[in-house]
């Protein structure tokens, strides 16, 4: 059997990429839409989410020499199959959803129209 690569029978030679590895830094807020169930068959009753009131916090403690932010928890009522929200730039949010399973008729309807 012919050898395709050094010491690797039948496998192609390894490739290397000329592109450098980059770290993604999201510098602007992003929108989020979460759906419960593949066909929106569940109802989101409420959501708890983390909130950081410090607008200068934009990342990791080791990146900016900043003290850790004060994070609090807020809640909101949703009563629907979708949750729409904004994700702050360069931060992490934790969502805790309270669901009523299988309370809606499954459909292909979307939150966009």
C-alpha positions in Angstrom: 0.0 0.0 0.0 1.4 3.4 -0.9 2.3 5.8 1.9 0.5 9.2 1.7 2.3 10.9 4.5 5.4 10.3 6.6 4.7 7.2 8.7 1.0 7.3 8.1 -0.3 4.7 5.7 -3.3 5.8 3.6 -3.8 9.2 5.3 -3.0 12.5 3.6 -0.1 14.5 4.7 -0.9 16.9 7.6 -1.7 20.5 6.6 -0.7 23.6 8.3 -2.6 26.9 8.3 -1.0 30.2 7.6 -3.7 32.0 9.4 -2.8 33.2 12.9 -5.1 32.2 15.8 -7.2 35.2 16.9 -9.2 35.8 20.0 -12.7 37.1 19.4 -13.6 40.1 21.4 -17.1 41.3 21.1 -17.0 45.1 21.5 -20.7 45.8 21.1 -24.0 44.5 22.5 -25.7 41.6 20.8 -29.4 40.6 20.6 -30.5 37.2 21.8 -33.7 35.2 21.1 -34.2 32.0 22.9 -36.9 29.5 22.0 -38.2 26.8 24.3 -38.6 23.5 22.5 -37.9 22.7 18.8 -41.4 23.9 17.9 -42.0 26.5 20.6 -44.2 24.1 22.5 -43.2 25.2 26.0 -44.0 28.5 27.8 -41.4 30.6 29.5 -43.1 31.9 32.7 -40.2 34.0 34.0 -36.5 34.5 33.7 -33.8 35.4 36.2 -30.7 36.9 34.8 -27.4 38.4 36.1 -26.9 42.1 36.0 -23.7 44.1 36.3 -24.3 47.8 37.1 -20.7 48.8 36.4 -20.5 50.1 32.7 -16.7 50.2 32.8 -16.5 46.4 33.2 -15.6 45.0 29.8 -13.9 41.7 30.4 -11.7 39.5 32.6 -10.0 40.6 35.7 -6.6 39.6 34.3 -7.1 41.5 31.0 -7.9 44.9 32.5 -6.5 45.0 36.0 -10.0 45.7 37.3 -11.6 44.5 40.4 -14.4 41.9 39.9 -17.8 43.6 39.2 -20.7 43.5 41.6 -23.2 41.1 40.0 -26.9 41.0 41.1 -29.8 39.0 39.9 -33.0 40.5 38.4 -36.1 38.8 37.1 -38.8 39.4 34.5 -42.1 37.8 33.5 -42.1 36.4 29.9 -45.3 34.3 29.5 -44.4 33.2 25.9 -42.4 30.7 23.9 -39.5 33.1 23.2 -37.2 35.2 25.2 -35.7 38.3 23.6 -32.8 40.2 25.3 -29.6 42.1 24.9 -26.2 40.7 25.8 -23.8 43.3 27.0 -20.4 43.5 25.3 -17.6 41.3 26.5 -19.5 39.9 29.5 -21.2 36.7 30.6 -24.9 36.4 31.5 -26.5 33.6 33.3 -30.2 32.9 32.6 -32.5 30.8 34.7 -35.8 30.0 32.9 -39.0 28.9 34.6 -40.9 26.8 32.1 -44.3 25.2 31.8 -43.7 22.2 29.5 -45.9 21.2 26.6 -48.5 24.0 27.1 -48.5 25.3 23.5 -49.4 23.7 20.2 -46.2 22.9 18.3 -45.8 25.1 15.3 -43.2 26.5 12.8 -44.2 30.1 13.8 -41.2 32.3 14.6 -40.7 35.4 16.8 -40.0 37.5 13.6 -43.5 37.6 12.2 
